[in-house]
Amino acid sequence: MGDRRHRWHRGTVPEGISAEELERLADLQRELAAKVIECPLTRPPRFVAGADVHLRNDIAIAVAVLQETLDQPMDDQDVRPLPLREVERVTVRTQIAFPYIPGFLSFREAPALLEAIRGLSRPPDLLVLDGQGRAHPRGCGLASHVGVLLDLPTIGAAKSRLYGRYQEPPNERGAWSPLIADGTVIGATLRTRPNTKPLIVSVGHRITLAEAILWTLRLSRYRLPEPTRWAHRYAKEAVAALR
């Protein structure tokens, strides 16, 4: 992929963040992108984790959920949803220190997510995040940012597209089409359930795209992978309880 540099013009930069600071952060994303490893998993994951963050005003609530797979796929092409058991849940509350800027979500949400995931009693064999991995203008979305910092096998399974183009996959579970940018496949548009919008799946860290697709399906009973679906639910409930 080419170097997607951008000149930040007055009026496109949020108040409190300079164009120079944004370019510095963009350079950091490029540096992290260079550290992303795409390689096969060393073993089938037994413990999987999902994490999500919900925001209210200047408060971020992040939840990390650790689940155990109670079965293993029959073969490399088995994409049936695996039974899962919740093992542990960690909830953290932090202050938001960065504004919302498309393409820079990591700097807003990653601090809380990292604290929650690090609070788990054991590192997961696989981490799934509702965000982009490689499918990002600078090749390092939230899933890659967190995956590289934790050095964990990580999948980005986002609900919407940030970057790239694709053709709509067929309306059946397991159907997918490549997500392409600058002539390079940066992810997949994956249908996890018929009659629902597909997910944008990409490599976060230490996994291949083919494995990211397979494990997203194996962890999805509904549209979203179970680890992130439950993390989303718990974080939403925690934010609703704020007074």
C-alpha contacts under 8 A as a table, 3 or more apart, distances in Angstrom:
res1	aa1	res2	aa2	distance
1	M	181	A	7.52
1	M	182	D	6.11
1	M	183	G	7.85
1	M	184	T	6.50
2	G	182	D	7.14
3	D	138	R	7.30
4	R	137	P	6.41
4	R	138	R	6.22
6	H	23	E	7.98
8	W	12	T	6.54
8	W	13	V	6.74
8	W	19	A	5.43
8	W	22	L	7.76
8	W	23	E	7.78
9	H	12	T	5.66
9	H	13	V	7.03
9	H	19	A	7.33
10	R	13	V	6.33
10	R	19	A	7.91
11	G	14	P	7.58
13	V	17	I	6.53
13	V	18	S	6.79
13	V	19	A	6.45
14	P	17	I	5.82
14	P	18	S	7.95
14	P	99	P	7.37
14	P	101	I	7.59
15	E	18	S	7.81
17	I	21	E	6.37
17	I	22	L	6.95
18	S	21	E	5.11
18	S	22	L	6.37
19	A	22	L	5.13
19	A	23	E	6.28
20	E	23	E	5.17
20	E	24	R	6.23
21	E	24	R	4.99
21	E	25	L	6.27
22	L	25	L	5.06
22	L	26	A	6.09
23	E	26	A	4.85
23	E	27	D	6.12
24	R	27	D	5.08
24	R	28	L	6.34
25	L	28	L	4.90
25	L	29	Q	6.31
26	A	29	Q	5.04
26	A	30	R	6.38
26	A	138	R	7.45
27	D	30	R	5.01
27	D	31	E	6.24
28	L	31	E	4.97
28	L	32	L	6.22
29	Q	32	L	5.07
29	Q	33	A	6.00
29	Q	138	R	6.48
29	Q	139	G	7.58
29	Q	140	C	5.72
29	Q	145	H	7.60
30	R	33	A	4.94
30	R	34	A	6.35
30	R	138	R	5.79
30	R	139	G	6.95
30	R	140	C	6.95
31	E	34	A	5.28
31	E	35	K	6.85
32	L	35	K	5.12
32	L	36	V	6.70
32	L	140	C	6.63
32	L	144	S	7.80
32	L	145	H	6.64
32	L	148	V	7.03
33	A	36	V	5.31
33	A	134	R	7.75
33	A	138	R	7.17
33	A	139	G	5.40
33	A	140	C	4.93
33	A	144	S	7.27
33	A	145	H	7.86
35	K	148	V	6.87
36	V	144	S	6.74
36	V	148	V	6.26
36	V	204	G	7.28
36	V	205	H	5.33
36	V	206	R	7.23
37	I	205	H	5.41
37	I	206	R	4.99
37	I	207	I	7.34
38	E	203	V	7.07
38	E	205	H	6.21
38	E	206	R	5.12
38	E	207	I	5.18
38	E	208	T	5.26
38	E	209	L	7.92
39	C	206	R	5.30
39	C	207	I	4.90
39	C	208	T	5.34
40	P	206	R	6.93
40	P	207	I	5.13
40	P	208	T	5.55
40	P	211	E	7.35
41	L	44	P	6.94
41	L	153	P	7.42
41	L	206	R	6.86
41	L	207	I	5.64
41	L	208	T	7.76
41	L	211	E	7.85
44	P	72	Q	7.65
45	P	48	V	6.56
45	P	69	T	7.69
45	P	125	D	5.03
45	P	126	L	6.03
46	R	68	E	5.76
46	R	69	T	5.29
46	R	70	L	7.92
46	R	125	D	6.43
47	F	66	L	6.75
47	F	67	Q	5.69
47	F	68	E	4.57
47	F	69	T	6.29
47	F	124	P	5.18
47	F	125	D	5.33
47	F	126	L	6.81
48	V	66	L	5.85
48	V	67	Q	5.32
48	V	68	E	6.28
48	V	69	T	7.42
48	V	124	P	5.18
48	V	125	D	5.75
48	V	126	L	4.80
48	V	127	L	5.83
48	V	128	V	7.66
48	V	227	P	7.19
49	A	64	A	6.79
49	A	65	V	5.39
49	A	66	L	4.39
49	A	67	Q	5.99
49	A	124	P	5.78
49	A	125	D	7.97
49	A	126	L	6.33
49	A	127	L	4.83
49	A	128	V	6.23
49	A	227	P	5.63
49	A	228	T	7.78
50	G	64	A	5.74
50	G	65	V	5.38
50	G	66	L	6.80
50	G	127	L	5.77
50	G	128	V	4.90
50	G	129	L	5.85
50	G	226	E	7.86
50	G	227	P	4.19
50	G	228	T	4.48
50	G	229	R	7.93
50	G	230	W	7.81
50	G	231	A	6.10
51	A	62	A	7.01
51	A	63	V	5.47
51	A	64	A	4.20
51	A	65	V	6.21
51	A	113	L	6.52
51	A	116	A	7.70
51	A	117	I	7.14
51	A	128	V	7.14
51	A	129	L	5.93
51	A	130	D	7.78
51	A	227	P	7.22
51	A	228	T	5.73
51	A	231	A	5.29
51	A	232	H	7.37
52	D	62	A	5.64
52	D	63	V	5.66
52	D	64	A	6.79
52	D	113	L	6.84
52	D	129	L	6.93
52	D	130	D	6.88
52	D	228	T	6.45
52	D	231	A	5.37
52	D	232	H	5.31
52	D	235	A	6.73
53	V	60	A	6.48
53	V	61	I	5.46
53	V	62	A	4.12
53	V	63	V	6.42
53	V	109	E	6.80
53	V	112	A	7.34
53	V	113	L	6.78
53	V	232	H	7.06
53	V	235	A	6.11
54	H	60	A	5.81
54	H	61	I	5.33
54	H	62	A	6.48
54	H	232	H	7.75
54	H	235	A	5.82
54	H	236	K	6.12
54	H	239	V	6.63
55	L	58	D	7.19
55	L	59	I	5.70
55	L	60	A	4.55
55	L	61	I	6.29
55	L	239	V	7.18
56	R	59	I	5.23
56	R	60	A	6.54
56	R	239	V	6.91
58	D	95	Q	5.77
58	D	96	I	5.04
58	D	97	A	7.76
59	I	93	R	6.95
59	I	94	T	5.92
59	I	95	Q	4.84
59	I	96	I	5.63
60	A	93	R	5.71
60	A	94	T	5.24
60	A	95	Q	5.97
60	A	96	I	5.99
60	A	109	E	7.76
60	A	112	A	6.85
61	I	91	T	7.02
61	I	92	V	5.78
61	I	93	R	4.66
61	I	94	T	6.61
61	I	112	A	7.21
61	I	235	A	6.07
61	I	238	A	7.00
61	I	239	V	6.49
62	A	91	T	5.74
62	A	92	V	5.37
62	A	93	R	6.53
62	A	112	A	5.65
62	A	113	L	5.65
62	A	116	A	6.23
62	A	235	A	6.02
63	V	89	R	6.96
63	V	90	V	5.56
63	V	91	T	4.46
63	V	92	V	6.53
63	V	113	L	7.26
63	V	116	A	5.96
63	V	117	I	7.93
63	V	231	A	5.52
63	V	232	H	7.60
63	V	234	Y	6.71
63	V	235	A	5.58
64	A	89	R	5.73
64	A	90	V	5.21
64	A	91	T	6.61
64	A	113	L	7.41
64	A	116	A	5.43
64	A	117	I	5.44
64	A	120	L	7.49
64	A	231	A	6.01
65	V	86	E	7.26
65	V	87	V	7.75
65	V	88	E	5.95
65	V	89	R	4.57
65	V	90	V	6.60
65	V	227	P	6.32
65	V	228	T	7.87
65	V	230	W	7.22
65	V	231	A	5.78
66	L	86	E	6.08
66	L	87	V	5.50
66	L	88	E	5.11
66	L	89	R	6.27
66	L	120	L	7.47
66	L	124	P	7.08
66	L	227	P	7.34
67	Q	84	L	6.08
67	Q	85	R	5.30
67	Q	86	E	4.32
67	Q	87	V	5.20
67	Q	88	E	7.07
67	Q	227	P	7.01
68	E	84	L	5.47
68	E	85	R	5.16
68	E	86	E	6.40
68	E	87	V	6.52
69	T	72	Q	7.15
69	T	82	L	6.54
69	T	83	P	6.01
69	T	84	L	4.71
69	T	85	R	6.65
70	L	82	L	7.18
70	L	83	P	5.49
70	L	84	L	5.70
70	L	85	R	7.04
71	D	82	L	6.28
71	D	83	P	6.46
72	Q	82	L	7.13
73	P	76	D	7.10
73	P	78	D	5.50
73	P	79	V	7.28
73	P	80	R	7.64
73	P	82	L	7.65
74	M	78	D	5.93
75	D	78	D	5.39
77	Q	214	L	7.58
78	D	218	R	7.93
79	V	174	G	7.82
79	V	214	L	6.09
79	V	215	W	7.52
79	V	217	L	5.64
79	V	218	R	4.99
80	R	217	L	7.08
80	R	218	R	5.46
81	P	217	L	6.57
81	P	218	R	4.31
81	P	219	L	5.53
81	P	220	S	5.83
81	P	221	R	5.77
82	L	218	R	5.60
82	L	219	L	6.11
86	E	89	R	7.91
88	E	120	L	7.21
89	R	120	L	7.38
90	V	116	A	5.75
90	V	117	I	7.47
90	V	119	G	6.36
90	V	120	L	6.44
91	T	116	A	6.10
91	T	235	A	7.73
92	V	112	A	6.90
92	V	115	E	7.10
92	V	116	A	5.79
93	R	112	A	7.23
94	T	112	A	6.20
96	I	99	P	7.89
96	I	108	R	6.60
96	I	109	E	7.92
97	A	108	R	6.74
98	F	107	F	6.42
98	F	108	R	4.95
99	P	108	R	6.55
100	Y	104	F	7.48
100	Y	105	L	6.63
100	Y	108	R	6.79
101	I	104	F	5.43
101	I	105	L	6.44
102	P	105	L	6.36
103	G	136	H	7.19
103	G	137	P	7.29
103	G	141	G	7.26
103	G	162	L	7.69
104	F	107	F	5.93
104	F	108	R	7.33
104	F	141	G	7.75
105	L	108	R	5.25
105	L	109	E	6.17
105	L	110	A	7.82
105	L	141	G	7.60
105	L	142	L	6.59
106	S	109	E	5.30
106	S	110	A	4.92
106	S	141	G	6.71
106	S	142	L	4.77
106	S	145	H	6.71
106	S	146	V	7.93
107	F	110	A	5.88
107	F	111	P	7.22
108	R	111	P	7.21
109	E	112	A	5.90
109	E	113	L	6.38
110	A	113	L	4.94
110	A	114	L	5.80
110	A	142	L	6.94
110	A	145	H	7.74
110	A	146	V	6.51
111	P	114	L	5.28
111	P	115	E	6.33
112	A	115	E	5.20
112	A	116	A	6.30
113	L	116	A	5.17
113	L	117	I	6.12
113	L	146	V	7.99
114	L	117	I	5.22
114	L	118	R	5.94
114	L	146	V	6.85
114	L	150	L	7.91
115	E	118	R	5.24
115	E	119	G	6.18
116	A	119	G	5.09
116	A	120	L	7.05
117	I	120	L	5.60
117	I	123	P	7.91
118	R	123	P	7.60
120	L	123	P	6.68
124	P	127	L	6.32
124	P	152	L	7.66
125	D	152	L	7.31
125	D	153	P	6.80
126	L	152	L	6.77
126	L	153	P	5.11
126	L	154	T	5.82
126	L	155	I	7.77
127	L	147	G	7.85
127	L	152	L	6.92
127	L	153	P	6.17
127	L	154	T	4.62
127	L	155	I	6.31
128	V	143	A	7.67
128	V	154	T	5.70
128	V	155	I	4.83
128	V	156	G	6.15
128	V	157	A	6.85
128	V	225	P	7.81
128	V	227	P	6.89
128	V	228	T	6.58
129	L	142	L	7.79
129	L	143	A	5.80
129	L	154	T	7.51
129	L	155	I	6.33
129	L	156	G	5.28
129	L	157	A	6.02
129	L	158	A	7.50
129	L	228	T	6.31
130	D	143	A	7.63
130	D	156	G	6.11
130	D	157	A	5.11
130	D	158	A	4.64
130	D	159	K	6.92
130	D	228	T	6.57
131	G	141	G	6.80
131	G	142	L	5.49
131	G	143	A	5.77
131	G	156	G	5.24
131	G	157	A	5.83
131	G	158	A	4.44
131	G	159	K	7.57
132	Q	135	A	5.48
132	Q	136	H	6.32
132	Q	140	C	7.52
132	Q	141	G	4.62
132	Q	142	L	5.61
132	Q	143	A	5.59
132	Q	144	S	7.35
132	Q	156	G	4.91
132	Q	157	A	6.69
132	Q	158	A	5.84
132	Q	162	L	7.66
132	Q	200	I	7.55
132	Q	201	V	7.45
132	Q	202	S	6.62
132	Q	204	G	7.49
133	G	136	H	6.70
133	G	139	G	7.06
133	G	140	C	5.68
133	G	141	G	4.66
133	G	142	L	6.17
133	G	143	A	4.60
133	G	144	S	4.57
133	G	145	H	7.65
133	G	155	I	6.93
133	G	156	G	4.85
133	G	201	V	7.87
133	G	202	S	5.29
133	G	203	V	5.32
133	G	204	G	4.24
133	G	205	H	7.74
134	R	139	G	4.51
134	R	140	C	5.41
134	R	141	G	6.37
134	R	144	S	6.69
134	R	186	I	5.78
134	R	187	G	6.89
134	R	202	S	5.69
134	R	203	V	5.62
134	R	204	G	6.28
135	A	139	G	6.14
135	A	140	C	7.42
135	A	141	G	6.93
135	A	162	L	7.24
135	A	163	Y	6.15
135	A	164	G	7.20
135	A	179	L	7.84
135	A	186	I	5.20
135	A	187	G	5.77
135	A	201	V	7.95
135	A	202	S	5.96
135	A	203	V	7.96
136	H	139	G	4.74
136	H	140	C	5.78
136	H	141	G	5.44
136	H	162	L	6.49
136	H	163	Y	5.59
137	P	140	C	7.66
137	P	163	Y	6.11
138	R	141	G	7.79
140	C	143	A	7.57
140	C	144	S	5.22
140	C	145	H	5.95
140	C	204	G	7.98
141	G	144	S	5.48
141	G	145	H	6.00
141	G	204	G	7.96
142	L	145	H	5.01
142	L	146	V	6.08
142	L	156	G	7.71
143	A	146	V	5.38
143	A	147	G	5.76
143	A	154	T	6.50
143	A	155	I	6.42
143	A	156	G	5.02
143	A	203	V	7.97
143	A	204	G	4.84
143	A	205	H	7.71
144	S	147	G	4.88
144	S	148	V	5.83
144	S	154	T	7.22
144	S	156	G	7.51
144	S	203	V	7.32
144	S	204	G	4.04
144	S	205	H	5.71
145	H	148	V	5.55
145	H	149	L	6.36
145	H	204	G	7.73
146	V	149	L	5.20
146	V	150	L	6.10
147	G	150	L	5.26
147	G	151	D	5.45
147	G	152	L	5.24
147	G	153	P	6.59
147	G	154	T	5.43
147	G	204	G	5.97
147	G	205	H	5.39
148	V	151	D	4.74
148	V	152	L	6.91
148	V	204	G	7.90
148	V	205	H	6.22
151	D	205	H	7.42
151	D	206	R	7.83
152	L	205	H	6.68
152	L	206	R	6.73
153	P	204	G	7.24
153	P	205	H	5.22
153	P	206	R	4.53
153	P	207	I	5.80
154	T	203	V	6.92
154	T	204	G	4.69
154	T	205	H	5.00
154	T	206	R	6.65
154	T	207	I	6.88
155	I	201	V	7.15
155	I	202	S	6.28
155	I	203	V	5.40
155	I	204	G	4.76
155	I	205	H	7.05
155	I	207	I	7.59
155	I	212	A	5.87
155	I	216	T	7.93
156	G	200	I	7.63
156	G	201	V	5.52
156	G	202	S	5.17
156	G	203	V	6.14
156	G	204	G	5.45
157	A	199	L	6.15
157	A	200	I	5.62
157	A	201	V	4.54
157	A	202	S	6.73
157	A	216	T	7.44
157	A	224	L	7.99
157	A	225	P	7.91
158	A	161	R	7.24
158	A	199	L	5.68
158	A	200	I	5.03
158	A	201	V	6.42
159	K	197	K	8.00
159	K	198	P	7.45
159	K	199	L	5.14
159	K	200	I	6.34
160	S	199	L	6.60
160	S	200	I	6.26
161	R	164	G	7.52
161	R	200	I	6.12
163	Y	181	A	7.40
164	G	179	L	5.87
164	G	180	I	5.14
164	G	181	A	4.62
164	G	186	I	7.71
165	R	179	L	5.53
165	R	180	I	5.36
165	R	181	A	6.57
166	Y	177	S	6.60
166	Y	178	P	6.12
166	Y	179	L	4.92
166	Y	180	I	6.39
166	Y	189	T	7.13
167	Q	177	S	6.29
167	Q	178	P	7.69
168	E	176	W	7.99
168	E	177	S	6.92
168	E	189	T	7.53
169	P	175	A	5.74
169	P	176	W	5.03
169	P	177	S	5.42
169	P	189	T	6.99
169	P	190	L	7.15
169	P	191	R	6.92
169	P	198	P	7.87
170	P	175	A	5.75
170	P	176	W	7.31
170	P	191	R	7.78
171	N	175	A	7.15
171	N	191	R	7.08
171	N	194	P	5.28
171	N	195	N	6.34
172	E	175	A	5.75
172	E	191	R	6.54
172	E	192	T	7.82
172	E	193	R	6.57
172	E	194	P	4.83
172	E	195	N	7.86
173	R	191	R	5.37
173	R	192	T	5.00
173	R	193	R	4.83
173	R	194	P	5.64
174	G	190	L	6.64
174	G	191	R	5.56
174	G	192	T	5.84
174	G	193	R	7.74
174	G	217	L	6.87
175	A	190	L	6.05
175	A	191	R	5.38
175	A	192	T	7.79
176	W	188	A	6.33
176	W	189	T	5.27
176	W	190	L	4.34
176	W	191	R	6.03
177	S	188	A	5.66
177	S	189	T	5.25
177	S	190	L	6.81
178	P	185	V	6.14
178	P	186	I	7.68
178	P	187	G	6.10
178	P	188	A	4.52
178	P	189	T	6.16
179	L	185	V	5.64
179	L	186	I	5.75
179	L	187	G	4.89
179	L	188	A	4.92
179	L	189	T	6.21
180	I	183	G	6.05
180	I	184	T	5.37
180	I	185	V	4.50
180	I	186	I	5.71
180	I	187	G	7.16
181	A	184	T	5.35
181	A	185	V	6.56
181	A	186	I	6.66
185	V	188	A	7.86
186	I	202	S	6.66
187	G	200	I	6.91
187	G	201	V	5.59
187	G	202	S	4.28
187	G	203	V	7.01
187	G	209	L	6.80
188	A	200	I	5.81
188	A	201	V	5.13
188	A	202	S	6.30
188	A	209	L	7.82
188	A	213	I	7.57
189	T	198	P	5.92
189	T	199	L	5.66
189	T	200	I	4.79
189	T	201	V	6.26
190	L	198	P	5.06
190	L	199	L	5.16
190	L	200	I	6.32
190	L	201	V	6.66
190	L	213	I	7.29
191	R	194	P	6.84
191	R	196	T	7.48
191	R	197	K	7.02
191	R	198	P	4.37
191	R	199	L	6.41
191	R	223	R	7.98
192	T	196	T	7.96
192	T	198	P	6.56
192	T	199	L	7.30
192	T	216	T	7.93
192	T	217	L	6.10
192	T	220	S	6.70
192	T	222	Y	7.02
192	T	223	R	5.40
192	T	224	L	7.45
193	R	196	T	5.95
193	R	198	P	7.83
193	R	222	Y	6.25
193	R	223	R	5.52
196	T	223	R	6.97
197	K	223	R	7.99
198	P	223	R	7.88
199	L	223	R	7.93
199	L	224	L	7.89
201	V	209	L	7.96
201	V	212	A	6.96
201	V	213	I	6.71
201	V	216	T	7.90
202	S	209	L	6.15
202	S	212	A	6.75
203	V	206	R	7.78
203	V	207	I	6.28
203	V	208	T	6.29
203	V	209	L	5.53
203	V	212	A	6.45
204	G	207	I	7.35
207	I	211	E	6.45
207	I	212	A	6.65
208	T	211	E	5.20
208	T	212	A	6.13
209	L	212	A	4.87
209	L	213	I	6.23
210	A	213	I	5.25
210	A	214	L	6.32
211	E	214	L	4.95
211	E	215	W	5.95
212	A	215	W	5.34
212	A	216	T	5.96
213	I	216	T	5.23
213	I	217	L	6.39
214	L	217	L	5.32
214	L	218	R	6.22
215	W	218	R	4.78
215	W	219	L	6.01
216	T	219	L	5.31
216	T	220	S	6.16
216	T	225	P	6.06
217	L	220	S	5.13
217	L	221	R	7.97
217	L	225	P	7.43
219	L	225	P	5.00
219	L	226	E	5.71
219	L	227	P	7.49
220	S	223	R	6.44
220	S	224	L	5.75
220	S	225	P	4.11
220	S	226	E	5.58
221	R	224	L	7.52
221	R	225	P	7.06
221	R	226	E	6.91
222	Y	225	P	7.25
222	Y	226	E	7.83
224	L	228	T	6.86
224	L	229	R	5.69
225	P	228	T	5.70
225	P	229	R	5.96
226	E	229	R	4.86
226	E	230	W	6.04
227	P	230	W	5.57
227	P	231	A	6.23
228	T	231	A	4.89
228	T	232	H	5.85
229	R	232	H	5.18
229	R	233	R	6.27
230	W	233	R	4.95
230	W	234	Y	6.12
231	A	234	Y	5.23
231	A	235	A	6.05
232	H	235	A	5.24
232	H	236	K	6.03
233	R	236	K	5.18
233	R	237	E	6.23
234	Y	237	E	5.11
234	Y	238	A	6.18
235	A	238	A	5.04
235	A	239	V	6.22
236	K	239	V	5.22
236	K	240	A	6.18
237	E	240	A	5.06
237	E	241	A	6.33
238	A	241	A	5.17
238	A	242	L	6.75
239	V	242	L	5.31
